[in-house]
Amino acid sequence: MFDGKFRTQVDAAVKPIGEGLKKSGISADHITLVGIGMSFAAAVAIGAGFLRLGFLLLVLTGIPDLLDGAVAKASGKASLRGAFFDSVSDRLTDGLLFGGIAYYLVASDGRPWVVMLPFAGYVSAAVVSYIRAKADALGFNAHTGLVERAERFILLAIGLLFADVLLLPMLAIIIVANIVTATQRFVMVWGQATQATPALNDVRELRIARRQARRKARRSEVTRSERWQTRAQNRSRNASNRNN
């Protein structure tokens, strides 16, 4: 939601920073790697029980996430490879953070079920991201939903900052919001795919017809070749009979 509404303003704000980093020789991939390292540090801090430090590092991980795209655009090297790397790093970052929270809950909370909250948070977030990625690959639009990664990070940060009372409720809110978002995206893509199905069926039928035509042509060629061979054999036999 935030990403869709404020992306233009954010890009304009970080553009000068991206140009400055480009001049210093720093690439977008370097910044993405820094973000992964900071996420790992945040996960370790959270798992060790230093939740305020984990909160601070979590907030700081948002900076590389903003700047890698700005540097790529400033250097004129925004590419599919960069987009792929950025997407993979986002999923890795999510896994590290939710994993750190799960480790913390196992060590600090005696209730076995609480560890399922960060696990469900990560799985539901992964489903949200997968629906959009698969929709994009199929040519459909899935740019909708209640929450995106930025909102999840904000909710997670609030939970860490007030962990004694809000960590578990925030995890529950993230799960519910992810499920709502996944449902919204699924319904949106399902509708687009349903409308596209007749056209896809027409293409499929055309391909089948072409395939059948090629097979028929090959059979005709084989039959024609067999006829020529039979005629040649008959001529050869007739010639040999005459000679005899």
Secondary structure by P-SEA (a helix, b strand, c coil): ccccccaaaaaaaaaaaaaaaaaacccaaaaaaaaaaaaaaaaaaaaacaaaaaaaaaaaaaaaaacaaaaaaaaccccaaaaaaaaaaaaaaaaaaaaaaaaaaaacccccaaaaaaaaaaaaaaaaaaaaaaaaaaccccccccccaaaaaaaaaaaaacccccaaaaaaaaaaaaaaaaaaaaaaaaaaaaaaaaaaaaaaaaaaaaaaaaaaaaaaaaaaaaaaaaaaaaaaaaaaaaac
